[in-house]
Amino acid sequence: MVNRYFLVVVVFLFVITGCAGPVTSSKKGKPRVVDPVCAYFSDMGCVNIEVCENTPKSMYEGVTYYFCSSECKADFDKNPLKYLKMASSPKGARDPVCHMGIDELVKFVPSVYLNKVYYFCSDYCRAKFLSNPDYYMEKE
Amino acid sequence: MRTRYLRSKYLFSLLILFLLVFIKCSEANHGAGTSGTAITIPAITLKSGVFSLGLRTEFTEFEGISDSKLLEKAVKGGSFDAVDRTLLSTMDVGYGVTDDLTVGLTTGWFESANFRESELEDDEVNIFHANPDGLTDLWLSCKYRFMRGPQGHYAVLAGVKFPTGVDDKKNNAGEKLEAVEQPGSGSYDFTTAFAYSRWFTRDWTMDTSIQYIYRTEGSGDFKVGDRIDWSLATTYQVIPKNRYPNVAPVGEINTRYLFRDKQDGKDEHNSGGTIVFLSPGVRAGITPHLGFGASILFPVFQNLLGEQQETDFKVVAGVSYSF
């Protein structure tokens, strides 16, 4: 009896761990942005989100931030500084489009492309980068 | 004793009232969602200012023991208790004091079917029946997450149990049941735990925890044995957890080590042991505020000391609501 249960459980675990592969190649090319609320909570389940028409977003001091859900957006709108303080950039990071030093800026826009985080001085630079990422990555 | 029971009911009513007063839709908590496991404690805490309300049911089916087998085991071991199945329904409320500190209260209701105890006295064996149903003790606990990041979340947990439950149940001969058979043990107990959670990928998470429960002497000079639980759980989010409804299968392993009970400072021969459960399950996010989880626990290894009744399986199911 116990052996039968054991077999069922082993097959079950095998199936679910088999499903848990890396991101498929078809998804690799899609640009993603960082949800500052999920980044604050280190919630890696939805920290990198794809941007589409319906993606919840908020504007704060001229910069647009995107969120995985309307709940994260609501949290951000209540206290944006709480979440932006955590989004500190690594020292020496540069905007790949305008080459501005990110650590000199008070605010910046993080974005993820091909599993790497890029930091931009503005939405304009981020959009420019995402329109032709290969060009800017080669220049780096 | 009647007064104590009424006091327990009064405390339970106060808790319900407290929950009703504070139920309001204020803030979502889809947050870092690695919870929903049967036993493993995730290192994730509630967001600051968020309440969570959980209802959980644990059904346990024990090996079948007939009256003749019960008498046989009592002759062999001196005494033997048997029950067909038990149902433990618990309710917990949690509050995020800060983003990394959560406090919680848990209490419940215990029910059993066909509880019997047999004892060998003066070369005579008798079977007694009892109905040990009632309110369980109240746990107050706090969880502090001391580190979080892409490499994982780390948390410690501490808790104390207050003897608010029913601990005066008697058998049909009018004898008081031992503390381990009562819904409430009548003792102040303490627990400490360490928990770790991390994401392997965006959808694949792992939680592990180790918990120690230290028990003090309860009613009838009886001390229920201490307990250590080590658990490991993995979850794969089939539908991303920021989309609703979403679903995730859960696989879990739990090792439970039970120390021997003590009566008047002496070890109880028929107590203590080790049980290993494997538990497949499922967790679902219905809305950002409402979640559901269910698991079946199969004991794949049982090494119970002396003469004890083995577990056939357990079913754990629960819903949680955050606001």
Interface residues (C-beta under 8 A of the other chain):
Chain A: V2 Y5 F6 V8 V9 F12 L13 V15 I16 T17 C19 A20 G21 P22 V23 C38 Y40 F41 S42 D43 M44 G45 C46 N48 I49 C68 S69 E71 C72 A74 D75
Chain B: E27 A28 N29 H30 G31 A32 G33 K47 D99 R148 G149 P150 H153 R198 W199 F200 T201 R202 D203 W204 T205 T234 Y236 Q237 V238 P240 K241 N242 P249 G251 L278 S279 P280 P288 F298 P299 V300 F313
